[in-house]
Amino acid sequence: MSAITLEQVAKSYPGADRLALQATDIAIPDGQFAVLVGPSGCGKSTLLRIVAGLEEPDAGTVRIGDRDVTDLAPRDRDIAMVFQNYALYPHMSVRQNMGYGLKVRGSEKADVRRRVEEAAALLDLADLLDRRPSQLSGGQRQRVAMGRAIVRQPSAFLMDEPLSNLDAKLRLTMRAELARLHGELATTTIYVTHDQVEAMTLGERVIVMRDGSVQQEGTPEDLYERPRNLFVAGFIGSPPMNLLALERDGATLRGPSVTIELDAAQQAALGGREQVVAGIRPEHLQPLSPDAAIIGSQIGATIAAVERLGAVDDLLLSGDLPAHRASSRDTATAVVARVSAPSGAQPGSAVRLRVDTARLHLFDPETGLALTARTSPLSQPEPARR
């Protein structure tokens, strides 16, 4: 068993104005690929380094499998790390780099050779074993770094932004490679990234962090469809959710050029609130024809930019909302729609966008918490998928 459990783990640094990691409870089941995601300074790397034993927590307990490893040295935790920098020895061959950790631990030469060759075959490095790092591409060097971790056959892999130094095409290739490797090895993995697209495509479970605390955890589908608060709603999704500060007028939400009709359940969720933040995914906005009747839920905006996403009829429309106010750092004064190519979609032109109110998210502007019934509290851990 190699489940990883953190119980009330906290960390602070001298001179800092807040905790680097607030009291945190996380339980990652055996064999699960869990991703820690959040902006710079949110505490995700600190948490990973505490699990690895590279940082000592101020409080709390870290368990790997059935062992309390809180006070154990990194070498005694049976984990392997892959860092952002490859950290390969330039004077050693690929074979020597991959097997070095086993060599210093006193493993038999035959065992080292066998495990290195098995990992090389898994990573498509068999033809490169006698090369040195200077003769490899960035993607190949990263695969060598992963191979060095794999040959250890650890209880868990810890990965700290391992793809951030690669170009966009290589990152895409390596994401697929990581997913394939996890499917074959089924080893418990904690993966740190600031890239929410990477988190959503790789993670069986995603843990969103901000200001040293866990904001929400669950499957990628949980976070996308049921964000717990304004931060998660705006952070998860590419392009992100539109978050608009609106006034309530009975069964209608209003703002400059914004009218949204609420159903009975949505009205009940609001209670007596007169202010609300409405969350709308870009794909839940579609343009209305210029001669359509001005009724129903819609947003009027002036197109600021048109971005083609590759497919012939797949566009992003970025529109400015006239005199719209932001209620917090998580709300916006513009709107983005992902649409099929509409006639006359040019910067500077006016557009009316129909709102799919069945997919509307509602948030309390003071607490930032979700109000609508479709939104759930912190999701429970999912079982590992093999």
N, C-alpha and C positions, 0 to 999 in steps of 0.2 A: 504493500500500500504506500502511495506517495502523495496523498492529499496534503495540501498546504493550508494551515489555519493560522490566522492572526487574531489574537484576543486582546482588545483594548490597547493596541500598540500605538505609542505616541513618541514624537521626537521634536526637540527644539534645538536651535543653535544660538550661541551667545551673541547678544546684540541685535537679534532679529526682533521685529515688532509683532510677530505672530508665530504660532506653532508651525513648523514645517510639515508636521503630520499630527492631526488631532486624533484622539482616541478612536482607533479603527478596528472594526471586526470584519474579517473576510474569511470565507471558507471555500476553497477551491477543491472540488472532488478529484479523486485519482483519475488521471488520464485526460483531464479537460484542458483545452487551450483557452486561457483567459487573457484578455487584453486590458491593460490599464491605459486609459486615454484621458487627455486633458491638456490645457494650455501650459506653457512654460511656467515653472514655479508652483505647480499645483500639488506636488508631493509624490508624484508617481515614481520617479527615479529613487527618491529617498526610501519609499516603501520597498522597492525592489532590492535596494542595497541592504536594507535591514533583513530581508529574507535571506540574502546571500551571506550575511555576516560581515559585510564591509562597513556597516554602520551599526552602532549599538543603540537600541531604543532607550528612551528615558523611562518607559513603563510598558507593561504588557508582556505577552508570551507569543513566541513563534514556534509552531509545530510543523514538522515534515513527517508525514506518516504518523506513527505512534510516538515519535521522539520529540521531547522538548529540546529545541536546538538554540534557544535564546542566547545561551552563554557559550555555545560551541564556536570554535574557529571555522572559517569558511571551508577549509580542506576536510573538516570532519562532518560536513552537512550533506554530503553526497549529492551535490548539485553541480551543474556546469553552466557557465555564463558565456553569452555571445554579446560583444560590445559593439557600439557604433563604429569605433575604429577597429580594424582587423587585428592589430597587434600581433602580426606574424614576425617571426625571426627572419630577417632578410638574408642571412648567411646559410639558412637551412633550406633543404628541399621541401616540397609539399609533404612528402612522406614523413620527413623528420619533424616538421611542424605539427602534423596531425598526431604523431605518436609520442611527442615529447612528454606530455603529461603522464602517460602510462610509464614511460621510461624512468622518470624521476620517482615514481611510486614503486619501482622495483619489479614491474611486470616482466614475465618471461619474453624473450625476444620473439619467439614463435607466436605467442599470443598477441603481442603488439602488432606484428606484421599482419596476422589474420584480421584483427579488428580494423586496422587502417585500410586494408584492401576491401573489406566489407563496406566500410563507410564511403570509400572512394567510389565503389560501384553504385552505391545508393545515390551519390551526389554527382555522378557523371564526371568524376575526376580521375578515373583509372589511367587515362593516357597522359596525365599531367603530374604524376607522382614524383618524377625526377626533376621537374622544373623548380626554379626559385620564384619567390613572390614577384620580383621585378619583371618576370616573363609572363605574368598573368594579367588578365583584365580585372576591373573592379568587381564584377560579378563572380568571377572565378575565385578571387581572394576571399570574398565573403563566404563562398561555399567551403573553402578550406577552413575558415574560422568555425563554421558550423560543423564541419567534419571533425575538427579537434574536440568539439564538445560531444559529438555523437559517440566517438570511440570510448569515451569515459563510461558510457552506459549508465548515466546517473539516474537518481530517483526523479529529478526534475530539471528542466531547462529554464534558465532565466535570461531573457533577451532584452537588452536596453537599446532601443531604436537602431536595430542592426541594419536597416535598409536606407537610413537617412542620407548616407553619403553617395548613394547610387543615383543615376539619372532616372527620369520618369519611366522609360521603357524597361530598364533593368529592374526597377522596383516592382513593376507589374509582373515580370517574369519570376522574380524571387518570391513574390507573394504566393504565386501558384506553386512554386517549389516548396515553400514552407508548409502550405496546406497539405500537399502530397506527403511530405515527410511525416507530418503529424499523423496523417491517416495510417501510415505504415508502422510508425514507432509507438504511437498511443502513449507517449510520455507526458506527464503533467508539465504544462508550460505556462509561464507568466511572461507576457510580451508587453513592453512599454513603448508607446508611440504618442506623438502629438497630432498625428494624422488620422482624423476620424474616418476617412474612407478606408484606410488600412485597417483600422480597428473593426469596421463593420464587415469587411470582406474576409478577415482572418479569424475573428473571434467566435468561438462557440458561446462564450459569455463575455460581455463587455462591462467594464467598471469605469464609470465616468467620475473624474476627480476635479475638484476646484478648491483653491485656498486650503489645501491640506486635509480635505474631507471628501468622503464618498458621497456623490450627489445621487447616483442611481446605479444599479447593476441589474443585468438580465441579458436575455438574448438580443442580438441586433434588432430583431423584429419588435421586441418589447420597447426598446429605447426609441425606435422610430415611430411606432404607432401609439405608444403610451408614455410620453415623456412626463416625468414627475414634476418638473419645475421649468421656469423660463430659461435657465441656463442650459439644461439638457436639450430642451426644444430648439434652442438657437444653435447649439454646438453640433448636434447630430443631424446629418442630412447635408447633401451637396447638390444644389445650393441649399442654404439653410432655410428653416421655416421663417415665414414672415410673421413678425410680432408687432401688432398695432395697438396702441393705447386708445381706447374708445370710451364714449359715454353711453350709458344705458337710458333709453327712452321707452319705458314699458317693455314691449316684446321685441324692441329693435335696438341694435347697437349703431351708434352714429359717430362719424368723425368727418373732417374735411374730405369730401368726395367719397365717403365710405358709408354704405348702408348694408347692414346684415340683419336679416330676420331670424329670430330664435324660435325653436320649437319648445314644447312644454317642458321637456326634460332639461333643456339648456337653461330655460328661465328658472326652473327649480334649483339648478346647480348654482346659479348666481345668488340666490337668496335675496337679501335686501341691498346688495351692492349696486352702487351707481356708476362706479368706475370698473373697467375690466380690460385685460389685454387679450386680444383675439389672436390665435395662432393659426396660420393657413399655410400648408405646404405649397410650394410653387406649382406642382402638378395639379393642384385643386383649384387653380384659377385658369379660366379660359376666356378668350376675347369674345365680346358680343359684336354683332354687326352694327354698323353706324346707325341703321334705321330701326334697330330693335327698340321696343317699348322700354321706357325707363321705369321698370318695376322690378321687384325682387332684390335679392342680395347681390351687390355689385360694388366694384371699386373703380373710380375714375383716376387716371394718372396721365402724366406726360412722359412719353418714352424717352429715356435718357440714353439707352444703349440696347443694341440687338446683337446677341451672340449666337452664332450657329454652332451646334454641338457635334456636328459630323454627319448625322443623318439628314436627308434632304428636307424633311418637314419638322425637324426638332430644333426649336429656338428657345433662347432665354430672352425675355423682355425685362429690362430693368427700368422701372418707372418712378418718377418723383411724385410724392403726394403733396398737394398744396397746403402749406401752413400746418402740416401735421406735427404734433409734439411727441417727444419720446418721454415715457414715464420713468424709465430707469436705464441703466447701462445695457440692459438686455433687449430693449425695444428699439424700433427703427423708425425712420421718417421716409422710407422708400419701400417699394414693393418689387418682388421678382416673380415672374410667372414663367413656367415651362410649358410651351404651347406648340401646337402645329402651326406652320407658317401662315400667319394671317395676311390678308391683303392690306397693303399700305403700312406695314410695320416698319417705320423709319424713325430714327431719332428726331425728336421735336414734335412728332405727331401725337394726337390725343388717342387714348384707348380706354375702353370700358371692359372690365374683367368680371365675369360671372363667378360668384363664390359658391363652391360646393359646401353648403352648410352642414351636410351630413358628416363631413370630415373635419369640422371645425373643432379647435381646441380652445378652451377658455382658462385664463389664469388670473389669480388675485394679484393686482399690481403692487400691493404692500408686502405680502409674504413671498410672492413669486411662485406659489404652489398651484398645481393644476386643480381645476374645479370640476371639470366635466366628468361624467360617469365613465367615459371611454378611457380615462386615465387612471392607472393603478398606482398604489404606493410602491415602495422599494420592492422589486421583483425578488422572488425566492430563487436560490441557486438551482440551476438546471443540472440534471445528472449528466455525467460524461457521455459523449457520443463516440462510439468506436467505429 
